């Protein structure tokens, strides 16, 4: 069953560019893939890095899930919408990860 899921291998990535566009203050990450270009804003990249490091550097942890939350009282410079850790769950979702 097709879930609209795309798995990109390293050979599918043509180029990655990190830059601060003229007139902006925050980093953008441009992923040039074999079939599309994806541009991620800094907050999204930070959340991905945070999730990756939480798993890669922890001796036993194998799962983290970040969920979109609309927050109110934030430190200066933070976007109102954040990807925040949700504690439920402990394994990868049941999706085809081996294609």
C-alpha positions in Angstrom: 0.0 0.0 0.0 1.4 3.4 -1.0 1.4 5.9 1.8 3.0 8.6 -0.2 6.2 8.0 1.6 9.5 8.7 -0.1 12.8 7.3 1.2 15.9 9.2 0.0 19.2 7.4 0.0 22.5 9.3 0.0 22.8 8.7 -3.7 19.5 10.5 -4.3 20.8 13.7 -2.7 22.5 15.9 -5.3 23.4 18.8 -3.1 22.8 20.4 0.3 23.1 24.1 0.7 22.9 26.0 4.1 22.6 29.7 3.8 21.1 32.9 5.1 19.1 34.5 2.3 19.7 38.2 1.7 17.4 40.3 3.9 16.8 37.4 6.3 18.3 36.5 9.7 17.8 32.7 9.8 19.4 29.8 8.1 17.7 27.9 5.3 18.7 24.4 4.3 18.2 23.6 0.7 18.0 19.9 -0.2 18.4 19.3 -3.9 17.1 15.8 -4.4 16.9 13.6 -7.6 13.2 14.5 -8.0 12.6 17.7 -6.1 14.0 20.5 -4.1 13.1 20.9 -0.4 13.8 24.1 1.6 13.7 23.9 5.3 13.6 26.8 7.7 16.1 27.1 10.6 13.6 26.0 13.3 12.8 22.8 11.4 16.5 22.0 10.9 17.1 22.7 14.6 14.3 20.3 15.6 15.7 17.6 13.3 19.2 18.0 14.7 17.8 18.0 18.3 15.9 14.7 17.6 18.9 13.1 15.9 21.3 14.0 18.7 18.8 12.8 21.3 18.9 9.3 19.7 22.5 9.1 18.3 24.2 10.2 21.5 22.0 8.5 24.1 23.2 5.0 25.3 19.7 3.4 25.3 17.2 5.7 23.7 15.9 4.6 20.3 12.9 6.8 19.8 11.8 10.4 19.9 8.8 12.1 18.4 8.5 15.8 17.9 5.0 17.2 17.4 3.9 20.7 16.2 2.8 22.9 19.0 1.6 26.5 19.0 3.3 28.1 22.0 2.7 31.4 23.7 5.5 32.8 26.0 8.8 32.3 24.2 12.3 33.5 24.4 13.1 36.3 21.9 13.8 35.0 18.4 11.8 31.8 18.6 8.9 31.0 16.3 5.5 30.7 17.9 5.1 27.2 16.2 7.6 24.7 17.5 8.2 21.0 17.2 8.2 19.7 20.7 9.0 16.3 22.2 6.0 14.0 22.9 6.8 11.3 25.4 4.4 8.6 24.2 5.8 5.7 22.1 9.1 3.9 22.0 9.6 2.5 18.5 9.6 3.6 14.9 6.2 3.9 13.2 5.0 0.9 11.3 5.9 2.2 7.8 8.0 0.6 5.1 11.5 1.9 6.0 13.6 -0.5 3.8 12.8 0.6 0.3 
